[in-house]
């Protein structure tokens, strides 16, 4: 098996894990709030990756060769992707819906490619760049929903028809452009940091665990209602907790596969493949949640364009 083929295989595995987590989230969000679910999933990230690391070390003949530079790169990647990226993304999902949030997510490979070119001298051939452009355009078609560009109206004061003048902080949180691009940029920075780390320290499981620990620590440090979150564990649905734990297992497994693939294929290509979740989410959602997802002509056209773009990249 060639290194390139292994890289694509790992990125496809990450795509499957991310798709599974997205589908489970549709069910889990009906049982437990997103804030508590985020904490459960991130905590599961840490526990599951620690277990996977223990198994890996037990099967090895030697230990881990320490690399401080890569360690801190993985930690910084956790701060950007596991904490900031998820926060921006979930905030945009809650405020503007999954359609708008997902469209901005597909710009992440472009930011990744640009930063990898500037910082790592990673260049893409014109044919691969064309395939990426076609894939991103196809994903935008798949994710697009009517009314995407409609403006949100300010909420009026209770008992009054006059809108409230929002503070600077509120205006920032009401900006779909800021939250969407903030999430995409944070994930892209995290991807470049992970790719840089795994190429000098081939420890994707350890790197994923370090990033998960950093992300969880930041979440606990900056969460304003952490005491209430912990107390709610006793009264929350056990099935909801299990579902978010499953999401945590899927997301950290996807991260491990993504980090592993970045050692063998360009960072932007690895990121692009793992972001093709709409290709799987839409048909499976239509099958599992028939009344919630509709497969339209733009979805079919976008899927075809995306598959053609991936075909060009793989068989370049």
C-alpha positions in Angstrom: 0.0 0.0 0.0 1.5 3.3 -1.1 1.7 6.3 1.4 -0.6 8.4 -0.8 -3.3 5.7 -0.9 -3.0 5.3 2.9 -3.5 9.0 3.3 -6.7 9.0 1.2 -7.9 5.9 3.1 -7.5 7.6 6.4 -9.2 10.8 5.2 -12.2 8.7 3.9 -12.4 7.0 7.3 -12.4 10.4 9.0 -15.3 11.4 6.6 -17.3 8.4 7.7 -16.7 9.1 11.4 -17.6 12.8 11.0 -20.8 11.8 9.1 -21.8 9.4 11.8 -21.3 12.1 14.5 -23.4 14.6 12.5 -26.3 12.1 12.1 -26.2 11.2 15.8 -26.2 14.9 16.7 -29.6 15.2 15.1 -31.0 12.7 17.6 -28.9 13.7 20.6 -29.8 17.4 20.5 -33.4 16.4 21.2 -32.4 14.9 24.6 -29.7 17.2 25.9 -28.8 20.9 25.3 -25.9 21.7 23.0 -23.8 23.2 25.8 -23.9 20.2 28.0 -23.5 17.9 25.0 -20.4 19.7 23.9 -18.9 19.1 27.3 -19.8 15.4 27.3 -18.4 14.9 23.7 -15.1 16.8 24.5 -14.7 14.8 27.8 -15.2 11.6 25.8 -12.6 12.8 23.3 -10.0 12.9 26.1 -11.0 9.5 27.7 -11.3 7.6 24.4 -8.0 8.9 22.9 -6.3 8.1 26.2 -7.5 4.6 26.0 -6.5 4.3 22.3 -3.0 5.7 23.2 -2.7 3.1 26.1 -3.5 0.3 23.7 -1.0 1.6 21.1 1.8 1.9 23.7 1.1 -1.6 25.0 1.5 -3.0 21.5 4.7 -1.2 20.8 8.2 -2.6 21.5 9.5 0.9 22.4 8.2 4.0 24.0 7.5 7.5 22.6 10.3 9.7 21.4 9.6 13.1 22.9 9.3 16.1 20.6 8.5 19.3 22.5 7.9 21.4 19.3 5.3 19.0 17.9 3.7 18.6 21.4 3.0 22.3 21.6 1.8 22.4 18.0 -0.8 19.7 18.8 -1.8 21.7 21.9 -2.2 24.9 20.0 -4.2 23.0 17.4 -6.6 21.8 20.1 -7.0 25.4 21.2 -8.0 26.6 17.7 -9.9 23.6 16.4 -11.3 21.7 19.4 -12.2 24.9 21.3 -12.5 28.0 19.1 -13.5 26.2 15.9 -16.3 24.3 17.6 -17.4 27.3 19.6 -17.7 29.5 16.5 -19.4 26.6 14.5 -22.0 25.7 17.2 -22.7 29.3 17.9 -23.4 29.9 14.2 -25.6 26.7 14.0 -27.7 27.9 17.0 -28.1 31.4 15.8 -28.4 31.0 12.0 -29.1 27.3 11.4 -27.0 24.4 10.0 -27.4 25.4 6.3 -25.6 28.8 6.7 -23.0 27.4 9.1 -22.1 24.5 6.8 -21.7 26.7 3.7 -19.0 28.7 5.5 -17.3 25.5 6.7 -16.5 24.4 3.1 -14.1 27.4 2.8 -11.8 25.8 5.4 -9.7 23.9 2.8 -9.1 27.2 1.0 -7.7 28.8 4.2 -5.7 25.6 4.9 -4.3 25.6 1.4 -3.3 29.2 1.6 -1.6 28.9 5.0 0.1 25.6 4.0 1.5 27.3 0.9 2.8 30.3 2.9 4.1 28.5 6.0 4.9 25.0 4.7 5.7 25.7 1.1 3.0 23.1 0.1 2.1 23.6 -3.5 -0.9 22.3 -5.4 -0.9 21.5 -9.1 -3.4 23.4 -11.3 -5.3 20.2 -11.8 -5.7 19.6 -8.1 -6.6 23.2 -7.5 -9.3 22.9 -10.2 -10.6 19.7 -8.5 -10.7 21.5 -5.1 -12.6 24.4 -6.6 -15.2 22.1 -8.2 -15.5 20.1 -4.9 -16.1 23.3 -2.9 -18.6 24.6 -5.4 -20.4 21.3 -5.3 -20.5 21.3 -1.5 -21.9 24.8 -1.5 -24.7 23.7 -3.8 -25.5 20.7 -1.6 -25.5 22.8 1.6 -27.4 25.8 0.1 -30.9 26.4 1.3 -33.3 29.1 0.1 -33.2 32.3 2.1 -29.5 32.0 2.9 -28.8 35.6 2.1 -31.8 37.0 3.9 -31.1 39.4 6.8 -32.1 38.7 10.3 -34.3 41.3 12.0 -33.6 42.8 15.3 -35.7 41.5 18.2 -38.0 44.2 19.6 -38.3 45.0 23.3 -41.1 43.2 25.1 -44.1 45.3 25.0 -42.7 47.7 22.4 -42.4 47.7 18.6 -39.0 49.5 18.6 -35.9 47.3 18.2 -33.2 47.1 20.9 -29.9 48.8 20.0 -27.4 45.9 20.3 -24.1 46.2 22.0 -20.9 45.7 20.1 -20.6 42.1 21.5 -24.1 41.3 20.5 -23.7 42.7 17.0 -20.6 40.6 16.6 -22.5 37.4 17.6 -25.3 38.4 15.2 -22.9 38.4 12.3 -23.1 35.2 10.3 -20.0 36.3 8.3 -17.9 36.7 11.5 -19.1 33.5 13.1 -18.9 31.4 9.9 -15.5 32.6 8.7 -14.2 32.6 12.3 -15.1 28.9 12.6 -13.6 28.1 9.2 -10.4 30.0 9.9 -10.0 28.5 13.4 -10.3 25.0 11.9 -7.9 25.8 9.1 -5.2 27.1 11.6 -5.8 23.9 13.6 -5.3 21.8 10.6 -2.0 23.5 9.6 -0.7 23.1 13.1 -1.7 19.4 13.2 -0.2 18.8 9.8 3.1 20.5 10.8 3.2 18.5 14.0 2.5 15.0 12.5 5.2 15.5 9.9 7.9 15.9 12.5 6.4 13.6 15.1 4.4 10.7 13.7 2.0 10.4 16.7 -1.5 11.0 15.5 -3.2 9.4 18.5 -1.0 11.2 21.1 -1.5 14.4 19.1 -5.3 14.0 19.1 -5.3 13.4 22.9 -3.1 16.5 23.6 -5.4 18.6 21.5 -8.5 17.2 23.2 -7.1 17.8 26.7 -6.3 21.4 25.7 -9.7 22.0 24.2 -11.5 20.5 27.3 -9.3 22.6 29.7 -10.2 25.8 27.7 -13.9 24.9 27.7 -14.0 24.4 31.4 -11.9 27.5 32.1 -14.1 29.9 30.0 -17.5 28.3 30.5 -19.6 30.6 32.6 -22.1 28.0 33.7 -19.8 25.0 34.4 -21.2 24.5 37.9 -24.7 24.2 36.5 -23.5 21.9 33.8 -22.0 19.4 36.2 -25.1 19.4 38.4 -27.3 18.7 35.5 -25.7 15.3 34.8 -27.8 13.8 37.6 -31.1 14.8 36.0 -30.3 14.6 32.3 -31.4 11.7 30.0 -29.1 8.7 30.2 -29.8 8.0 26.5 -28.8 11.6 25.6 -25.5 11.3 27.6 -24.7 8.0 25.8 -25.5 9.6 22.4 -23.2 12.5 23.0 -20.5 10.1 24.3 -20.8 8.3 21.0 -20.4 11.6 19.2 -17.2 12.1 21.2 -15.9 8.7 20.1 -16.7 9.5 16.5 -15.2 13.0 16.4 -11.9 12.0 18.1 -11.6 8.9 15.9 -12.1 11.3 12.9 -9.5 13.6 14.2 -7.0 10.8 14.6 -7.6 9.6 11.1 -7.4 13.2 9.7 -4.1 13.8 11.5 -2.7 10.5 10.2 -3.7 11.3 6.6 -1.9 14.7 6.8 1.4 13.0 6.9 0.9 11.5 3.5 -1.2 13.8 1.4 -1.5 17.7 1.2 -3.2 19.3 4.2 -5.8 21.0 2.1 -6.8 17.8 0.3 -7.1 15.9 3.6 -9.3 18.7 5.0 -11.4 18.8 1.8 -12.2 15.0 1.8 -13.2 15.1 5.5 -15.5 18.0 4.8 -17.5 16.1 2.2 -20.0 15.1 4.9 -23.0 16.6 3.1 -22.6 14.0 0.4 -23.3 11.3 3.0 -25.4 13.3 5.5 -28.1 14.3 3.0 -29.0 10.9 1.6 -28.8 9.2 5.1 -30.8 12.0 6.6 -33.4 11.5 3.9 -33.5 7.8 4.7 -33.5 8.1 8.5 -35.4 11.4 8.9 -37.7 11.4 5.8 -39.7 14.4 6.8 -36.6 16.6 7.6 -34.3 16.4 4.6 -35.3 16.8 1.0 -33.1 15.8 -1.9 -33.5 18.5 -4.5 -32.0 19.1 -8.0 -29.3 21.5 -6.5 -28.4 18.7 -4.1 -28.0 16.2 -6.9 -26.1 18.6 -9.1 -23.8 19.6 -6.2 -23.2 16.0 -5.4 -22.2 15.2 -9.0 -19.9 18.2 -9.1 -18.3 17.3 -5.8 -17.7 13.7 -6.8 -16.2 14.9 -10.1 -13.8 17.3 -8.3 -12.7 14.5 -5.9 -12.2 12.2 -8.9 -9.9 14.7 -10.5 -7.9 15.2 -7.3 -7.5 11.4 -6.7 -6.7 10.5 -10.3 -4.6 13.6 -11.1 
